Every structure is written in structure tokens, then in C-alpha cells.
Amino acid sequence: MSWIRPVSRSFVTTLVAMLLTIGLAGGAFAQSMSPSPEPDTGATTTTLEGNEWQLAQISQEGVLTAVPDDAVPTMTLQDGEVSGFAGCNSYFGSYESSDGSLAFGALASSMMACPEPAGTLESVYLASFGLVAGYSLEDTTLTLVDDVGTALLVFNLPDATIVQGAWIVTSYADATGAPVDVGGESDLTAAFLPDGTITGSTGCNRFAGTYAASDGSLEIGPLLSTLASCGDELLDAQATAYLDPLAASTGAALVDEGLQLSDADGAVTVTFVAAAIPSYLGDWLVTGFNNGAEAVVSPIEGSMLTGNFGPDGTVNGSTGCNSYFGP
């Protein structure tokens, strides 16, 4: 019997970035938590679903042409639903995907009149979805193809989307530029949030700041960090050794192993792998609970019992008329 069900699966996009607060400096409870799952370092970082893709090229009369910068269509695929911006109108519909195949159902859109050339681009763009039969995904490029493999629509991920998410450091550059592999004694992390903030752990302290990513460039900082003693000189020194190259990063790219940052000279500053996501994180709506007499009962009709399991080891929610929180 399922006792709880998710309110929305969309919370994962935000919570994946928050995951990196696990293992940060804290009290005895944080130290007693079970370790988070090991990251899957073999998985590709970019996925078909959950990203806002920006159209880069479109097939018009059989020829792929670049999309003008002033009206860039977008596409987001999530849980069988497609939505986005077509050039001057919003659109939505359904899709099915399996083993490289992809098919769209009928699309609906808003009906605002479009000036040229945006009107023609939008018409061709929306009509192309009816011809899509499959896709290919390479790094940050998504290509939708017809039933004979001809490219119809080519999408890219914007720079800010590339870095967004929760990451675990695998190496960072020292003062000489040489890579330092991170051992298992502490967790160095970074979470790039959609609102332009970055947070994470230096091993035993937390840090936070801002970032901006656009047109192939990346700017991080200033970064602020807590200053608790780690009880180990090497761990204390590691905090500065990690944050300095992180703040000096001016470029980002997805590689087979994960995310790679680089400085203005192109030298690698920090490398990451994607963090694993515990499935229980997020906002949940209670559909049943134990009444203390070894029976599962439903909430009173009209009431709403909720629980939010945070990545920092805390839980909060509503009992129907009161709020609660705790570890």
C-alpha cells in the first residue's frame, strides 16, 4: 500500500541542485545520517527530458538553416508532455519516447498574430513535430529526425542550463595548475541553482555566492564561506585550494565524465560528476498514515497533510491546520 504520493515530479529540477547540502558541516544528526547513494559516473549528464532546449537549426525545404537570434523557439519534454515557445506563441501537447524513437501528438498553441519572418518560422517549426520519428543526443545537442533519419530540428542547451544541477568534485587545479584528485576523506560539492546562485561544501564548511553563464562564458562569485575549523590542517587548506580555482572559472563544458570548468586561458580548473538523487526528496501529499492502532487510515476529507523531505536532513510540512518541522 502506498502511503504517500508526489504532489509534482517537477520539484526534482530544483531539488537536484539542493542535494549538495548533504554532508555539509552540521551537528551530530548530520553526522549520523546514512550516506547518500554513490553517483553514477557512467551516466551521461544531458538527458532528453527535464531541459529547456533552444532551437539552433530548422529544416526548411530540406535544408537546415540557422534560427535568428531575436525569436528562438524552445522545447521542454517532461513526463509525456511537451511545451515551449514557438517564436511568438506558446505551445503544448504530448509525446511518446522509447529507445531512440520519438513521436508527438497533436499540438495546441496560443493564437497571437506573428509578424514576419517569425510567423513563417513558427509555422514550419510547429509543423515539423508531426514528422518527427526519432532523435539523437550528443553532448548538449539534440537532433529530431524523420522516419528516414533526416534532421528536422536541431536544439542546443543554453550555457546556464549546462552547469545547473548538483555536482561532486573529482579534481581541482592547485596553485601551479596541476590537477589534484579528491580523495574519499571529504566531499567537495557545488550546486548551480536556476536562480543564479551557487552553493556547496568545501569538505567541512559551506559556501555560497552567485554565478552567470551566457554566450560560452561563465562568471562565478564572489563566494562566501563559513569558517569552522575542520580539525585537520589538510582539510582546512583544501577549502581555499578548491574555492580559488572554482572562482577563477570562466568557461564550462559537458564531458563524458560530467562537468568541466576552465579558466580564461583554457586550463581546467575543476571537474565534477553528477550527484545522485535520493528518490524520497521533495514535497509529498499524505494519502494514508498509521493511526497508532496498527491501521492505516486516510486523512479527514478536505484536509491536506504534507511532508517535505529536505536534502539537509530536515522535514517540514502541514498537519492540516498546523505546521511542523524537525530532523
N, C-alpha and C positions, 0 to 999 in steps of 0.2 A: 504493500500500500504506500502510495506517495503522500507524504505529509505536507510537503511544500512544493510550490511551483514557481518558476520565474515570472516576475512581472514583465520583464522585457529582456530579450537577449542582447539588445543594443548596448547594455551597460558594459559589456566586455571591452569595447573600444576604449573607454575611459579607464576602466579598472586595470587593463593590462599595463598602462603606464604607471599606475599607483602601486603595482606589485612590488616595486623595488624597495619599498619601505620595510619589507620583511627583512629581519636580520640586522636592522639598524640599532644604534645604541639605545638601551632602554633598561627597564627594571628586570627583576627576577622572572616575571612572566614571559617577557620576550625571550629570555634565555631558555625557558623551559618548553617553548613551542616546538612542535615536531618540525624537522627541516622541510623546506619546500621541495617539490619534485625537481629532479635534475633536468636542466634544459635539454631539449632535443637539438643537438648541434648539427644533426644531419638534415634537418628540415629547411626548406627554402624560406627566406624571410617574407618574400612577396607572395600574396595569395590572391586568387580571383575575387573572393568576397571580402567585404569589410573595408574596401578602399574607395576613395573618390578618384576615379580615373578621369584624366583630361585628354580630350581628343587632340591628336597631333596631326594625323593624316586621314583623308577620306577618299574613297574611290568614286570618281565622277567620270562617267562614260568609259569605265575600265582603266582609268589612270589614277594612281594615288597622288593627291595634291595636298600641300600643307594647309593647315587651318589658320585663318587670320587671327592675330593676337587679340583683336578687340571684341570677339564674340566666340569664346572657346566652349563648346559643349562638354558636358561632364556625364559620367555614368557611375552609379553605385549599385552593386549587386549584394544582396543580403537575404538569406533565408527564402529564396524563391521569388523575391520582389526586386524589381529594377526601378530606379528613379534617377532623375538628374535634370540638367539644364540643356535645352536643345539649341540654344543660340539666342532666343528671345522668349521662349516659353518653357515652362516646366513640364515634365512628362513622367509617367509611371506605368507599370504593368507587371507582368510575371515572366519567369524564365525557368527552364529546367537545364541542369548540367550534370554530366556524368562521363568520366574517363575521356576528357578532351572534347566531348560533344557539348554543344550549347544551342538552345533553341528558345526563342522569345514568343510569348503570346501577344495578343493584340495590345497595343499601347494606347493610352489616353493622354491628352495634354491640355494645357490651358489654351485659350483661343485669341491671344493678343496678336494684333496685326504686326507683321515684321517688315521693316524696311529692307531694301536690297543692299548688299548681297546676302545679308543674314537670312532673309526669307528662303532663298534658294538652298542655302547651306542647310537650314533646318529641315526642309522638305526631304532632301537627299539623305540626311542623317537619320531621320525617323524611318524612312522607307527601307534603309539598309538593314535594320533589325529583323525585318521579315525574311531576309535572305540568309541570315547567319545560321550556320550549321555546326560550327566548331570554333576552337580558339587555340592559340599558342601563347605561352607565358615565358618570357626570358628576361631575367633581372627585373627591371622596372618598366618593361614594355609589354603591353597586352595587345595581341592582334586577333581580331574577329574575322573569320573566313567563311566562305560559302561552301556548298557541298562538294566542290571540286578543289578546294584549298586556296582559292583566290582571295587575297586580302581585301576586306571591305572597309574596316575601320581599324586604325592604329591608335592606341592610347598610351600615355605615359603617366607616371605618378609625379606630382609636384614635389619639389625638394623637401618642403616641410613634412609631407606625408612619409617620405623615405625614412627620416630619423625618428618619427613619432613611435612611441612604444616603450616597453621595458627591456632593458639590456643589462647583461652581465659582462664585466670586463674580462678579456682573456689576456691582454697585454697593453702596456703603455710605454711611451718613449721616455727614457731618462734624460738627464741634463745634456748628455752627449748625443742624444738622438737614437741611442741603441734601444731595441725593444726589451722590455722587462716582462717576462711571463709571470702571471699571477698564480701564486700557489694556493693551496686549499685552506690556509690558516684564517683568511678573512674574505669577506665578499665586497668587491668593489662594484658599484652599480651606477646606472644612470637611467632616468625616466624622462623622456621628452614628451611633455603633455601638449594636447591640442591647443591650449590657451597661450602657448609661447613661454611656458615656464619649464625649467628643468630642475629635477631633484634627484637625490640618490644617497649613496653611502660611500664613505672613504675607508670603510672597514670597521670603524667603531664610532664614527661621527657622521652626522647628517650634513648635507649641503643643499643649497637651493639657489636659484638665480633665474635668468631669462635667456632665451635664445631666439634667433631669427634665421630662417632658411629661405632663400629665393635665388633664382637665376644661377644655380650651381654654386652659390656661396653659402657659408654658414658663419654665424657670429654667436658666440657664447659668452655670457657674463654681463656684469660682474657676478661672481659666485661668492656666497657667504656660507660659512661652515661653523658648526658647533665646535667647541674647543676642549671637550672632555679628554682627560688623559687615557690612553689606551692601555697603560700598564706595560707597554713594551716599546722600546725605542724604535725598533724597526717599523712597527705599525704606526707610531706617531709620525715618523719620517715619510711613510708611504702616503699619508694624506696629502701632503704638499706635492710629493712626487707624482701623484695621479692628477690632482686638480690643475697643476700648471700646464701640462700638455693638453688637458681637456679644454681649458680656457683659451689655449692658443690655436685651437682647431678652427679652420676656415673653410673646410670642404668635407663632404660626406658622400659615401658611395656604398651600395649594397654589393657584397661579395658572396661567394658560395658559402662561406662560414658564418656570415652575419653582416654587421655594420662596421665600416672602416672610416675613421676620421683622419684628416690630414691637415697640415699647416699651409701657410702661404707659399712655401717652397715645394709643396707636393709630398713632403716627408710624412710618413704615417705617424700619427700621434697616439691614437687609441683604437683598439679593436674590440668588438663586442660579439657575443652570441645572444640570440633572443632568449628572454626569460620564459620559463614555463608558467602556465596559468592554472592555479588550483580551481577546480570546477565549482566550488561552493561559494566563491567570492561574488558579491553583488547584492542587489535588492531582491527580496523574496516575499511573496504573499502566502500566509499560512492558510492551508485548507483543512488541516486537522492537527490535534495535539492530544497528548495523554492527559486525562483528567485526574490523575493521581490514584485512580482505582483500576489501573491496568486496562483502560479502554481508551480508544482514540475517538474523539468527538470533533464535530465541526464547530467553527466559530458561530456565535449568535448571528442570525440573519441581519444583514445591514451593517454589521461591524466589519472592521478591517484590521487584522493583525499582521504586522510586518516584521521582517528582520533584515538588517543589512550587515553582512559579514565583511569587515574591512581587512585589507592586506596587512594592517599593522597589528593584528591580533585583537581587535576590538569588535564588539557587536552593538548595534543600537536598533531601535525601531519603535513601533507603537503597539500598545496592548488594547487598543480600541478607543481609549479616552485618555491614556497617559503615555508618556514617552519613557523609554528605558535605555540604559547603556551599561557597558561593562566589558570585561575581558572575555 
